[in-house]
Amino acid sequence: MTFESGVIAFSERFLSQRTFELIVEPALADLQFDEEAGRRSRWANRLAVLRAVAGGIRDGVWSESGSVLKLSIVSAAYFMYPLAFGLDYFKAWSWTEFLIGMAVVLALSLVPVMVCYWPQRHTVRHGD
């Protein structure tokens, strides 16, 4: 697998089509142009493409952060509800143990959020 095909495969899996077309695809075109012209080193060109991919990820996270935050709050509240009503059960625990247990429940409450927002898997086209 070449560097370019790896970037394209990663982008198809984790970036939107719009982000790929506007950010990553021009960076890949610049990579090919600069390598043929010999302007910069091979690693500098690849680093520029990786920076474009990181910018695409940041753009995707920023555009969906409101929805993910709302869903995270709902999920955390749902899973914290039993802890709030079972507080009598935890009186034998120290505050440190209780806070560790609460942190574990909060971390596990993000699993439904990740499942809901995980990008849809694309089928591999056999000519690419």
VENGIPE-V70028 format. One record per pair of residues at least 24 apart in sequence whose ideal C-beta (glycine too) atoms are under 7 Angstrom apart, sorted by the first residue. I is the first residue (numbers start at 0). J is the second residue. If there is no record, write none. Layout:
BEGIN
i->{I | I}
j->{J | J}
END
This chain:
BEGIN
i->{2 | 3 | 6 | 6 | 9 | 10 | 11 | 12 | 13 | 13 | 14 | 14 | 14 | 15 | 18 | 18 | 18 | 22 | 22 | 22 | 22 | 23 | 23 | 23 | 26 | 63 | 67 | 67 | 70 | 70 | 71 | 71 | 74 | 74 | 74 | 74 | 75 | 75 | 78 | 78 | 79}
j->{45 | 27 | 48 | 52 | 52 | 52 | 121 | 118 | 56 | 118 | 55 | 56 | 59 | 59 | 55 | 58 | 59 | 51 | 54 | 55 | 58 | 51 | 52 | 55 | 51 | 116 | 112 | 116 | 112 | 115 | 109 | 112 | 108 | 109 | 111 | 112 | 105 | 108 | 104 | 108 | 104}
END
